[in-house]
Amino acid sequence: MEHRLRVLVACEFSGVVRDAFADLGHDAISCDLLPTESFGPHLQCDVREVLQPGRWDLMIAHPPCTHLAVSGSRWFKDKQKEQEEALEFVRTLMEAPIPRICIENPVSIISSRIRKPDQIIQPWQFGHGETKKTCLWLKRLPDLKPTNIVDGREARIHKMPPSPDRGKLRSVTYEGIARAMAEQWGQYPPYKESR
């Protein structure tokens, strides 16, 4: 590998995206309020504590969608304060002093309250025969190219029955998408500001 990126995977406890970058030799660390569920470098804290200038080359962020996703719109009127706080958190991530950034979220009010996504992807474009429309807001990153378009369009995540772990299970990134992020975005050397 010609270069090693310092990659921060924000709001990730599963380690799926972190491990995809680490497997390719990058210095990848996940960060979440929850402990990691897999072995690997992990910061258990509020990600805002580690957004110092010059510390990271790339951030992939998965802000919690509880108060943002349009799938929960029937409760929006009762959680306006929580929505504003969630949107402010997204803005902080988008404006972080990191050269390259991807914010990942399902279809949400980010599109109408901050800006439209740069790209919308589906798991079936990356080897998983499922549907789960996922929006990407990108800074100095190209669109993610599909790697393995497969048949099957099951809405498995949407049909998941209620359980104490449902939210956590729904938030885990598909391995095919994580691998595509690492392979495609990990190839760019650290960004240098032109003078």
Contact map, one row per residue, 1 for C-alpha under 8 A:
111100000000000000000000100000000000000000000000000000000000000000000000000000000000000000000000000000000000000000000000000000000000000000000000000000000000000000000000000000000000000000000000000
111100000000000000000000000000000000000000000000000000000000000000000000000000000000000000000000000000000000000000000000000000000000000000000000000000000000000000000000000000000000000000000000000
111110000000000000000000000000000000000000000000000000000000000000000000000000000000000000000000000000000000000000000000000000000000000000000000000000000000000000000000000000000000000000001100000
111111000000000000000000111000000000000000000000000000000000000000000000000000000000000000000000000000000000000000000000000000000000000000000000000000000000000000000000000000000000000000001000000
001111100000000000000000011100000000000000000000000000011100000000000000000000000000000000000000000000000000000000000000000000000000000000000000000000000000000000000000000000000000000001001100000
000111110000000000000000011100000000000000000000000000111100000000000000000000000000000000000000000000000000000000000000000000000000000000000000000000000000000000000000000000000000000000000000000
000011111000000001001000011110000000000000000000000000011111000000000000000000000000000000000000000000000000000000000000000000000000000000000000000000000000000000000000000000000000000000000000000
000001111100000001000000000111100000000000000000000000010111100000000000000000000000000000000000000000000000000000000000000000000000000000000000000000000000000000000000000000000000000000000000000
000000111111000011000000000111100000000000000000000000000011110000000000000000000000000000000000000000000000000000000000000000000000000000000000000000000000000000000000000000000000000000000000000
000000011111000000000000000001110000000000000010000000000011111000000000000000000000000000000000000000000000000000000000000000000000000000000000000000000000000000000000000000000000000000000000000
000000001111100000000000000001111000000000000010000000000000111100000000000000000000000000000000000000000000000000000000000000000000000000000000000000000000000000000000000000000000000000000000000
000000001111111010000000000001110001000000000000000000000000110000000000000000000000000000000000000000000000000000000000000000000000000000000000000000000000000000000000000100000000000000000000000
000000000011111000000000000001110111100000000000000000000000000000000000000000000000000000000000000000000000000000000000000000000000000000000000000000000000000000000000000000000000000000000000000
000000000001111100000000000000000001110000000000000000000000000000000000000000000000000000000000000000000000000000000000000000000000000000000000000000000000000000000000000100000000000000000000000
000000000001111111100000000001000001111100000000000000000000000000000000000000000000000000000000000000000000000000000000000000000000000000000000000000000000000000000000000000000000000000000000000
000000000000011111110000000000000000000000000000000000000000000000000000000000000000000000000000000000000000000000000000000000000000000000000000000000000000000000000000000111100100000000000000000
000000001001001111111000000000000000000000000000000000000000000000000000000000000000000000000000000000000000000000000000000000000000000000000000000000000000000000000000000010100110110000000000000
000000111000001111111100000111000000000000000000000000000000000000000000000000000000000000000000000000000000000000000000000000000000000000000000000000000000000000000000000000000000000000000000000
000000000000001111111110000100000000000100000000000000000000000000000000000000000000000000000000000000000000000000000000000000000000000000000000000000000000000000000000000000000000000000000000000
000000000000000111111111000000000000000000000000000000000000000000000000000000000000000000000000000000000000000000000000000000000000000000000000000000000000000000000000000000100110010000000000000
000000100000000011111111111100000000000000000000000000000000000000000000000000000000000000000000000000000000000000000000000000000000000000000000000000000000000000000000000000000010011001000000000
000000000000000001111111111100000000000000000000000000000000000000000000000000000000000000000000000000000000000000000000000000000000000000000000000000000000000000000000000000000000000000000000000
000000000000000000111111110000000000000000000000000000000000000000000000000000000000000000000000000000000000000000000000000000000000000000000000000000000000000000000000000000000000000000000000000
000000000000000000011111110000000000000000000000000000000000000000000000000000000000000000000000000000000000000000000000000000000000000000000000000000000000000000000000000000000000011000000000000
100100000000000000001111111000000000000000000000000000000000000000000000000000000000000000000000000000000000000000000000000000000000000000000000000000000000000000000000000000000000000000000000000
000111100000000000001111111100000000000000000000000000000000000000000000000000000000000000000000000000000000000000000000000000000000000000000000000000000000000000000000000000000000000001000000000
000111100000000000001100111110000000000000000000000000000000000000000000000000000000000000000000000000000000000000000000000000000000000000000000000000000000000000000000000000000000000000000000000
000011111000000001101100011111000000000010000000000000000000000000000000000000000000000000000000000000000000000000000000000000000000000000000000000000000000000000000000000000000000000000000000000
000000111000000001000000001111100000000111100000000000000000000000000000000000000000000000000000000000000000000000000000000000000000000000000000000000000000000000000000000000000000000000000000000
000000011111101001000000000111110001000011100000000000000000000000000000000000000000000000000000000000000000000000000000000000000000000000000000000000000000000000000000000000000000000000000000000
000000011111100000000000000011111000000001111110000000000000000000000000000000000000000000000000000000000000000000000000000000000000000000000000000000000000000000000000000000000000000000000000000
000000000111100000000000000001111111000001111110000000000000000000000000000000000000000000000000000000000000000000000000000000000000000000000000000000000000000000000000000000000000000000000000000
000000000010000000000000000000111110000000011100000000000000000000000000000000000000000000000000000000000000000000000000000000000000000000000000000000000000000000000000000000000000000000000000000
000000000000100000000000000000011111000000011000000000000000000000000000000000000000000000000000000000000000000000000000000000000000000000000000000000000000000000000000000000000000000000000000000
000000000000100000000000000000011111100001010000000000000000000000000000000000000000000000000000000000000000000000000000000000000000000000000000000000000000000000000000000000000000000000000000000
000000000001111000000000000001010111111101010000000000000000000000000000000000000000000000000000000000000000000000000000000000000000000000000000000000000000000000000000000000000000000000000000000
000000000000111000000000000000000011111000000000000000000000000000000000000000000000000000000000000000000000000000000000000000000000000000000000000000000000000000000000000000000000000000000000000
000000000000011000000000000000000001111100000000000000000000000000000000000000000000000000000000000000000000000000000000000000000000000000000000000000000000000000000000000000000000000000000000000
000000000000001000000000000000000001111110000000000000000000000000000000000000000000000000000000000000000000000000000000000000000000000000000000000000000000000000000000000000000000000000000000000
000000000000001000100000000010000001011111000000000000000000000000000000000000000000000000000000000000000000000000000000000000000000000000000000000000000000000000000000000000000000000000000000000
000000000000000000000000000111000000001111100000000000000000000000000000000000000000000000000000000000000000000000000000000000000000000000000000000000000000000000000000000000000000000000000000000
000000000000000000000000000011110011000111110000000000000000000000000000000000000000000000000000000000000000000000000000000000000000000000000000000000000000000000000000000000000000000000000000000
000000000000000000000000000011110000000011111000000000000000000000000000000000000000000000000000000000000000000000000000000000000000000000000000000000000000000000000000000000000000000000000000000
000000000000000000000000000000111111000001111100000000000000000000000000000000000000000000000000000000000000000000000000000000000000000000000000000000000000000000000000000000000000000000000000000
000000000000000000000000000000111100000000111110100000000000000000000000000000000000000000000000000000000000000000000000000000000000000000000000000000000000000000000000000000000000000000000000000
000000000000000000000000000000111000000000011111110000000000000000000000000000000000000000000000000000000000000000000000000000000000000000000000000000000000000000000000000000000000000000000000000
000000000110000000000000000000110000000000001111111000000000000000000000000000000000000000000000000000000000000000000000000000000000000000000000000000000000000000000000000000000000000000000000000
000000000000000000000000000000000000000000000111111000000000000000000000000000000000000000011000000000000000000000000000000000000000000000000000000000000000000000000000000000000000000000000000000
000000000000000000000000000000000000000000001111111100000000000000000000000000000000000000000000000000000000000000000000000000000000000000000000000000000000000000000000000000000000000000000000000
000000000000000000000000000000000000000000000111111100000000000000000000000000000000000000000000000000000000000000000000000000000000000000000000000000000000000000000000000000000000000000000000000
000000000000000000000000000000000000000000000011111110110000000000000000000000000000000000000001110000000000000000000000000000000000000000000000000000000000000000000000000000000000000000000000000
000000000000000000000000000000000000000000000000111111100000000000000000000000000000000000000000100000000000000000000000000000000000000000000000000000000000000000000000000000000000000000000000000
000000000000000000000000000000000000000000000000001111110000000000000000000000000000000000000000110000000000000000000000000000000000000000000000000000000000000000000000000000000000000000000000000
000000000000000000000000000000000000000000000000000111111000000000000000000000000000000000000000110000000000000000000000000000000000000000000000000000000000000000000000000000000000000000000000000
000001000000000000000000000000000000000000000000001111111000000000000000000000000000000000000000010000000000000000000000000000000000000000000000000000000000000000000000000000000000000000000000000
000011110000000000000000000000000000000000000000001011111110000000000000000000000000000000000000011000000000000000000000000000000000000000000000000000000000000000000000000000000000000000000000000
000011100000000000000000000000000000000000000000000001111110000000000000000000000000000000000000011100000000000000000000000000000000000000000000000000000000000000000000000000000000000000000110000
000011110000000000000000000000000000000000000000000000011111000000000000000000000000000000000000011110000000000000000000000000000000000000000000000000000000000000000000000000000000000000000000000
000000111100000000000000000000000000000000000000000000011111100000000000000000000000000000000000010111000000000000000000000000000000000000000000000000000000000000000000000000000000000000000000000
000000111100000000000000000000000000000000000000000000000111110000000000000000000000000000000000000011110000000000000000000000000000000000000000000000000000000000000000000000000000000000000000000
000000011111000000000000000000000000000000000000000000000011111000000000000000000000000000001000000011110000000000000000000000000000000000000000000000000000000000000000000000000000000000000000000
000000001111000000000000000000000000000000000000000000000001111100000000000000000000000000000000000000111000000000000000000000000000000000000000000000000000000000000000000000000000000000000000000
000000000110000000000000000000000000000000000000000000000000111110000000000000000000000011000000000000111000000000000000000000000000000000000000000000000000000000000000000000000000000000000000000
000000000010000000000000000000000000000000000000000000000000011111110000000000000000010000000000000000001000000000000000000000000000000000000000000000000000000000000000000000000000000000000000000
000000000000000000000000000000000000000000000000000000000000001111111000000000000000000000000000000000001101000000000000000000000000000000000000000000000000000000000000000000000000000000000000000
000000000000000000000000000000000000000000000000000000000000000111111001000000000000000000000000000000000000000000000000000000000000000000000000000000000000000000000000000000000000000000000000000
000000000000000000000000000000000000000000000000000000000000000111111001000100100110010000000000000000000000000000000000000000000000000000000000000000000000000000000000000000000000000000000000000
000000000000000000000000000000000000000000000000000000000000000111111101000000000010011000000000000000000001110000000000000000000000000000000000000000000000000000000000000000000000000000000000000
000000000000000000000000000000000000000000000000000000000000000011111111100000000000000000000000000000001111100000000000000000000000000000000000000000000000000000000000000000000000000000000000000
000000000000000000000000000000000000000000000000000000000000000000011111100000000000000000000000000000000011100000000000000000000000000000000000000000000000000000000000000000000000000000000000000
000000000000000000000000000000000000000000000000000000000000000000001111110000000000000000000000000000000011000000000000000000000000000000000000000000000000000000000000000000000000000000000000000
000000000000000000000000000000000000000000000000000000000000000001111111111100000000000000000000000000000000000000000000000000000000000000000000000000000000000000000000000000000000000000000000000
000000000000000000000000000000000000000000000000000000000000000000001111111100000000000000000000000000000000000000000000000000000000000000000000000000000000000000000000000000000000000000000000000
000000000000000000000000000000000000000000000000000000000000000000000011111110000000000000000000000000000000000000000000000000000000000000000000000000000000000000000000000000000000000000000000000
000000000000000000000000000000000000000000000000000000000000000000000001111111100000000000000000000000000000000000000000000000000000000000000000000000000000000000000000000000000000000000000000000
000000000000000000000000000000000000000000000000000000000000000000100001111111110010000000000000000000000000000000000000000000000000000000000000000000000000000000000000000000000000000000000000000
000000000000000000000000000000000000000000000000000000000000000000000000011111110000000000000000000000000000000000000000000000000000000000000000000000000000000000000000000000000000000000000000000
000000000000000000000000000000000000000000000000000000000000000000000000001111110000000000000000000000000000000000000000000000000000000000000000000000000000000000000000000000000000000000000000000
000000000000000000000000000000000000000000000000000000000000000000100000001111111110000000000000000000000000000000000000000000000000000000000000000000000000000000000000000000000000000000000000000
000000000000000000000000000000000000000000000000000000000000000000000000000111111111000000000000000000000000000000000000000000000000000000000000000000000000000000000000000000000000000000000000000
000000000000000000000000000000000000000000000000000000000000000000000000000000111111100000000000000000000000000000000000000000000000000000000000000000000000000000000000000000000000000000000000000
000000000000000000000000000000000000000000000000000000000000000000100000000000111111110000000000000000000000000000000000000000000000000000000000000000000000000000000000000000000000000000000000000
000000000000000000000000000000000000000000000000000000000000000000110000000100111111111000000000000000000000000000000000000000000000000000000000000000000000000000000000000000000000000000000000000
000000000000000000000000000000000000000000000000000000000000000000000000000000011111111100000000000000000000000000000000000000000000000000000000000000000000000000000000000000000000000000000000000
000000000000000000000000000000000000000000000000000000000000000000000000000000001111111110000000000000000000000000000000000000000000000000000000000000000000000000000000000000000000000000000000000
000000000000000000000000000000000000000000000000000000000000000100110000000000000111111111000000000000000000000000000000000000000000000000000000000000000000000000000000000000000000000000000000000
000000000000000000000000000000000000000000000000000000000000000000010000000000000011111111100000000000000000010011000000000000000000000000000000000000000000000000000000000000000000000000000000000
000000000000000000000000000000000000000000000000000000000000000000000000000000000001111111110000000000000000000000000000000000000000000000000000000000000000000000000000000000000000000000000000000
000000000000000000000000000000000000000000000000000000000000001000000000000000000000111111111000000000000000000000000000000000000000000000000000000000000000000000000000000000000000000000000000000
000000000000000000000000000000000000000000000000000000000000001000000000000000000000011111111100000000000000000000000000000000000000000000000000000000000000000000000000000000000000000000000000000
000000000000000000000000000000000000000000000000000000000000000000000000000000000000001111111110000000000000000001000000000000000000000000000000000000000000000000000000000000000000000000000000000
000000000000000000000000000000000000000000000001000000000000000000000000000000000000000111111111000000000000000000000000000000000000000000000000000000000000000000000000000000000000000000000000000
000000000000000000000000000000000000000000000001000000000000100000000000000000000000000011111111000000100000000000000000000000000000000000000000000000000000000000000000000000000000000000000000000
000000000000000000000000000000000000000000000000000000000000000000000000000000000000000001111111000010100000000000000000000000000000000000000000000000000000000000000000000000000000000000000000000
000000000000000000000000000000000000000000000000000000000000000000000000000000000000000000111111100000000000000000000000000000000000000000000000000000000000000000000000000000000000000000000000000
000000000000000000000000000000000000000000000000001000000000000000000000000000000000000000011111110000000000000000000000000000000000000000000000000000000000000000000000000000000000000000000000000
000000000000000000000000000000000000000000000000001111000000000000000000000000000000000000000011111000000000000000000000000000000000000000000000000000000000000000000000000000000000000000000000000
000000000000000000000000000000000000000000000000001011111110000000000000000000000000000000000001111110000000000000000000000000000000000000000000000000000000000000000000000000000000000000000000000
000000000000000000000000000000000000000000000000000000011100000000000000000000000000000000000000111110000000000000000000000000000000000000110000000000000000000000000000000000000000000000000010000
000000000000000000000000000000000000000000000000000000001110000000000000000000000000000000000000011111000000000000000000000000000000000001111000000000000000000000000000000000000000000000000010000
000000000000000000000000000000000000000000000000000000000111100000000000000000000000000000000100011111100000000000000000000000000000000011111000000000000000000000000000000000000000000000000000000
000000000000000000000000000000000000000000000000000000000011100000000000000000000000000000000000000111110000000000000000000000000000000111101000000000000000000000000000000000000000000000000000000
000000000000000000000000000000000000000000000000000000000001111000000000000000000000000000001100000011111000000000000000000000000000000111000000000000000000000000000000000000000000000000000000000
000000000000000000000000000000000000000000000000000000000001111000000000000000000000000000000000000001111100000000000000000000000000011110000000000000000000000000000000000000000000000000000000000
000000000000000000000000000000000000000000000000000000000000011110001000000000000000000000000000000000111111000000000000000000000000011100000000000000000000000000000000000000000000000000000000000
000000000000000000000000000000000000000000000000000000000000000010001000000000000000000000000000000000011111000000000000000000000001111000000000000000000000000000000000000000000000000000000000000
000000000000000000000000000000000000000000000000000000000000000000001110000000000000000000000000000000001111101000000000000000000000111000000000000000000000000000000000000000000000000000000000000
000000000000000000000000000000000000000000000000000000000000000010011110000000000000000000000000000000001111111100000000000000000000000000000000000000000000000000000000000000000000000000000000000
000000000000000000000000000000000000000000000000000000000000000000011100000000000000000000000000000000000011111111000000000000000000000000000000000000000000000000000000000000000000000000000000000
000000000000000000000000000000000000000000000000000000000000000000010000000000000000001000000000000000000001111111110000000000000000000000000000000000000000000000000000000000000000000000000000000
000000000000000000000000000000000000000000000000000000000000000000000000000000000000000000000000000000000011111111111000000000000000000000000000000000000000000000000000000000000000000000000000000
000000000000000000000000000000000000000000000000000000000000000000000000000000000000000000000000000000000001111111110000000000000000000000000000000000000000000000000000000000000000000000000000000
000000000000000000000000000000000000000000000000000000000000000000000000000000000000001000000000000000000000111111100000000000000000000000000000000000000000000000000000000000000000000000000000000
000000000000000000000000000000000000000000000000000000000000000000000000000000000000001000100000000000000000111111110000000000000000000000000000000000000000000000000000000000000000000000000000000
000000000000000000000000000000000000000000000000000000000000000000000000000000000000000000000000000000000000011111111000000000000000000000000000000000000000000000000000000000000000000000000000000
000000000000000000000000000000000000000000000000000000000000000000000000000000000000000000000000000000000000011101111100000000000000000010000000000000000000000000000000000000000000000000000000000
000000000000000000000000000000000000000000000000000000000000000000000000000000000000000000000000000000000000001000111111000000000000001111000000000000000000000000000000000000000000000000000000000
000000000000000000000000000000000000000000000000000000000000000000000000000000000000000000000000000000000000000000011111000000000000001111000010000000000000000000000000000000000000000000000000000
000000000000000000000000000000000000000000000000000000000000000000000000000000000000000000000000000000000000000000001111100000000000001110000011000000000000000000000000000000000000000000000000000
000000000000000000000000000000000000000000000000000000000000000000000000000000000000000000000000000000000000000000001111110000000000111100000000000000000000000000000000000000000000000000000000000
000000000000000000000000000000000000000000000000000000000000000000000000000000000000000000000000000000000000000000000011111010000000111100000000000000000000000000000000000000000000000000000000000
000000000000000000000000000000000000000000000000000000000000000000000000000000000000000000000000000000000000000000000001111111000111110000000000000000000000000000000000000000000000000000000000000
000000000000000000000000000000000000000000000000000000000000000000000000000000000000000000000000000000000000000000000000111111111111100000000000000000000000000000000000000001011000000000000000000
000000000000000000000000000000000000000000000000000000000000000000000000000000000000000000000000000000000000000000000000011111111110000000000000000111111000000000000000000000000000000000000000000
000000000000000000000000000000000000000000000000000000000000000000000000000000000000000000000000000000000000000000000000111111110000000000000000011111000000000000000000000000000000000000000000000
000000000000000000000000000000000000000000000000000000000000000000000000000000000000000000000000000000000000000000000000011111110000000000000000011111000000000000000000000000011001000000000000000
000000000000000000000000000000000000000000000000000000000000000000000000000000000000000000000000000000000000000000000000001111111000000000000000001111000000000000000000000000010000000000000000000
000000000000000000000000000000000000000000000000000000000000000000000000000000000000000000000000000000000000000000000000001111111100000000000000000001000000000000000000000001010000000000000000000
000000000000000000000000000000000000000000000000000000000000000000000000000000000000000000000000000000000000000000000000001100111110000000000000000001111100000000000000000000000000000000000000000
000000000000000000000000000000000000000000000000000000000000000000000000000000000000000000000000000000000000000000000000011100011111000000000000000000011111000000000000000000000000000000000000000
000000000000000000000000000000000000000000000000000000000000000000000000000000000000000000000000000000000000000000000000011100001111100000000000000000001111000000000000000000000000000000000000000
000000000000000000000000000000000000000000000000000000000000000000000000000000000000000000000000000000000100000000000000011000000111110000000000000000000010110000000000000000000000000000000000000
000000000000000000000000000000000000000000000000000000000000000000000000000000000000000000000000000000000110000000000001111000000011111000000000000000000000000000000000000000000000000000000000000
000000000000000000000000000000000000000000000000000000000000000000000000000000000000000000000000000000011110000000000001110000000001111100000000000000000000000000000000000000000000000000000000000
000000000000000000000000000000000000000000000000000000000000000000000000000000000000000000000000000000011110000000001111100000000000111110000000000000000000000000000000000000000000000000000000000
000000000000000000000000000000000000000000000000000000000000000000000000000000000000000000000000000001111000000000001111100000000000011111000000000000000000000000000000000000000000000000000000000
000000000000000000000000000000000000000000000000000000000000000000000000000000000000000000000000000011110000000000011110000000000000001111100000000000000000000000000000000000000000000000000000000
000000000000000000000000000000000000000000000000000000000000000000000000000000000000000000000000000111100000000000001100000000000000000111111110000000000000000000000000000000000000000000000000000
000000000000000000000000000000000000000000000000000000000000000000000000000000000000000000000000001111000000000000000000000000000000000011111000000000000000000000000000000000000000000000000000000
000000000000000000000000000000000000000000000000000000000000000000000000000000000000000000000000001110000000000000000000000000000000000001111100000000000000000000000000000000000000000000000000000
000000000000000000000000000000000000000000000000000000000000000000000000000000000000000000000000000111000000000000000000000000000000000001111110000000000000000000000000000000000000000010000000000
000000000000000000000000000000000000000000000000000000000000000000000000000000000000000000000000000000000000000000000000000000000000000001011111000000000000000000000000000000000000000010000000000
000000000000000000000000000000000000000000000000000000000000000000000000000000000000000000000000000000000000000000000110000000000000000001001111100000000000000000000000000000000000000000000000000
000000000000000000000000000000000000000000000000000000000000000000000000000000000000000000000000000000000000000000000010000000000000000000000111110000000000000000000000000000000001100100000000000
000000000000000000000000000000000000000000000000000000000000000000000000000000000000000000000000000000000000000000000000000000000000000000000011111000000000000000000000000000000001000100000000000
000000000000000000000000000000000000000000000000000000000000000000000000000000000000000000000000000000000000000000000000000011000000000000000001111110000000000000000000000000000001000000000000000
000000000000000000000000000000000000000000000000000000000000000000000000000000000000000000000000000000000000000000000000000011100000000000000000111110000000000000000000000000000001000000000000000
000000000000000000000000000000000000000000000000000000000000000000000000000000000000000000000000000000000000000000000000000111100000000000000000011111000000000000000000000000000000000000000000000
000000000000000000000000000000000000000000000000000000000000000000000000000000000000000000000000000000000000000000000000000111100000000000000000011111100000000000000000000000000000000000000000000
000000000000000000000000000000000000000000000000000000000000000000000000000000000000000000000000000000000000000000000000000111111000000000000000000111110000000000000000000000000000000000000000000
000000000000000000000000000000000000000000000000000000000000000000000000000000000000000000000000000000000000000000000000000100001000000000000000000011111000000000000000000000000000000000000000000
000000000000000000000000000000000000000000000000000000000000000000000000000000000000000000000000000000000000000000000000000100001100000000000000000001111100000000000000000000000000000000000000000
000000000000000000000000000000000000000000000000000000000000000000000000000000000000000000000000000000000000000000000000000100001110000000000000000000111110000000000000000000000000000000000000000
000000000000000000000000000000000000000000000000000000000000000000000000000000000000000000000000000000000000000000000000000000001110000000000000000000011111000000000000000000000000000000000000000
000000000000000000000000000000000000000000000000000000000000000000000000000000000000000000000000000000000000000000000000000000000111000000000000000000001111111000000000000000000000000000000000000
000000000000000000000000000000000000000000000000000000000000000000000000000000000000000000000000000000000000000000000000000000000110000000000000000000000111111100000000000000000000000000000000000
000000000000000000000000000000000000000000000000000000000000000000000000000000000000000000000000000000000000000000000000000000000001000000000000000000000011111100000000010000000000000000000000000
000000000000000000000000000000000000000000000000000000000000000000000000000000000000000000000000000000000000000000000000000000000001000000000000000000000011111100000000000000000000000000000000000
000000000000000000000000000000000000000000000000000000000000000000000000000000000000000000000000000000000000000000000000000000000000000000000000000000000011111110000000000000000000000000000000000
000000000000000000000000000000000000000000000000000000000000000000000000000000000000000000000000000000000000000000000000000000000000000000000000000000000001111111000100000000000000000000000000000
000000000000000000000000000000000000000000000000000000000000000000000000000000000000000000000000000000000000000000000000000000000000000000000000000000000000001111100100000000000000000000000000000
000000000000000000000000000000000000000000000000000000000000000000000000000000000000000000000000000000000000000000000000000000000000000000000000000000000000000111110100000000000000000000000000000
000000000000000000000000000000000000000000000000000000000000000000000000000000000000000000000000000000000000000000000000000000000000000000000000000000000000000011111100000000000000000000000000000
000000000000000000000000000000000000000000000000000000000000000000000000000000000000000000000000000000000000000000000000000000000000000000000000000000000000000001111110000000000000000000000000000
000000000000000000000000000000000000000000000000000000000000000000000000000000000000000000000000000000000000000000000000000000000000000000000000000000000000000000111111100000000000000000000000000
000000000000000000000000000000000000000000000000000000000000000000000000000000000000000000000000000000000000000000000000000000000000000000000000000000000000000111111111110000000000000000000000000
000000000000000000000000000000000000000000000000000000000000000000000000000000000000000000000000000000000000000000000000000000000000000000000000000000000000000000011111111000000000000000000000000
000000000000000000000000000000000000000000000000000000000000000000000000000000000000000000000000000000000000000000000000000000000000000000000000000000000000000000001111111100000000000000000000000
000000000000000000000000000000000000000000000000000000000000000000000000000000000000000000000000000000000000000000000000000000000000000000000000000000000000000000001111111100000000000000000000000
000000000000000000000000000000000000000000000000000000000000000000000000000000000000000000000000000000000000000000000000000000000000000000000000000000000000100000000111111100000000000000000000000
000000000000000000000000000000000000000000000000000000000000000000000000000000000000000000000000000000000000000000000000000000000000000000000000000000000000000000000011111110000000000000000000000
000000000001010100000000000000000000000000000000000000000000000000000000000000000000000000000000000000000000000000000000000000000000000000000000000000000000000000000001111111000000000000000000000
000000000000000110000000000000000000000000000000000000000000000000000000000000000000000000000000000000000000000000000000000000000000000000000000000000000000000000000000001111101100000000000000000
000000000000000100000000000000000000000000000000000000000000000000000000000000000000000000000000000000000000000000000000001000010000000000000000000000000000000000000000000111111100000000000000000
000000000000000110010000000000000000000000000000000000000000000000000000000000000000000000000000000000000000000000000000000000000000000000000000000000000000000000000000000011111110000000000000000
000000000000000000000000000000000000000000000000000000000000000000000000000000000000000000000000000000000000000000000000001001110000000000000000000000000000000000000000000001111111000000000000000
000000000000000000000000000000000000000000000000000000000000000000000000000000000000000000000000000000000000000000000000001001000000000000000000000000000000000000000000000011111111100000000000000
000000000000000110010000000000000000000000000000000000000000000000000000000000000000000000000000000000000000000000000000000000000000000000000000000000000000000000000000000011111111110000000000000
000000000000000010011000000000000000000000000000000000000000000000000000000000000000000000000000000000000000000000000000000000000000000000000000000000000000000000000000000000111111111000000000000
000000000000000000000000000000000000000000000000000000000000000000000000000000000000000000000000000000000000000000000000000001000000000000000001111000000000000000000000000000011111111110000000000
000000000000000010000000000000000000000000000000000000000000000000000000000000000000000000000000000000000000000000000000000000000000000000000001000000000000000000000000000000001111111111000000000
000000000000000010011001000000000000000000000000000000000000000000000000000000000000000000000000000000000000000000000000000000000000000000000000000000000000000000000000000000000111111111100000000
000000000000000000001001000000000000000000000000000000000000000000000000000000000000000000000000000000000000000000000000000000000000000000000000000000000000000000000000000000000011111111100000000
000000000000000000000000000000000000000000000000000000000000000000000000000000000000000000000000000000000000000000000000000000000000000000000001100000000000000000000000000000000001111111110000000
000000000000000000000000000000000000000000000000000000000000000000000000000000000000000000000000000000000000000000000000000000000000000000001100000000000000000000000000000000000001111111110000000
000010000000000000001000010000000000000000000000000000000000000000000000000000000000000000000000000000000000000000000000000000000000000000000000000000000000000000000000000000000000111111111000000
000000000000000000000000000000000000000000000000000000000000000000000000000000000000000000000000000000000000000000000000000000000000000000000000000000000000000000000000000000000000011111111000000
000000000000000000000000000000000000000000000000000000000000000000000000000000000000000000000000000000000000000000000000000000000000000000000000000000000000000000000000000000000000000111111110000
001110000000000000000000000000000000000000000000000000000000000000000000000000000000000000000000000000000000000000000000000000000000000000000000000000000000000000000000000000000000000001111110000
001010000000000000000000000000000000000000000000000000001000000000000000000000000000000000000000000000000000000000000000000000000000000000000000000000000000000000000000000000000000000000011111000
000000000000000000000000000000000000000000000000000000001000000000000000000000000000000000000000001100000000000000000000000000000000000000000000000000000000000000000000000000000000000000011111100
000000000000000000000000000000000000000000000000000000000000000000000000000000000000000000000000000000000000000000000000000000000000000000000000000000000000000000000000000000000000000000000111110
000000000000000000000000000000000000000000000000000000000000000000000000000000000000000000000000000000000000000000000000000000000000000000000000000000000000000000000000000000000000000000000011111
000000000000000000000000000000000000000000000000000000000000000000000000000000000000000000000000000000000000000000000000000000000000000000000000000000000000000000000000000000000000000000000001111
000000000000000000000000000000000000000000000000000000000000000000000000000000000000000000000000000000000000000000000000000000000000000000000000000000000000000000000000000000000000000000000000111
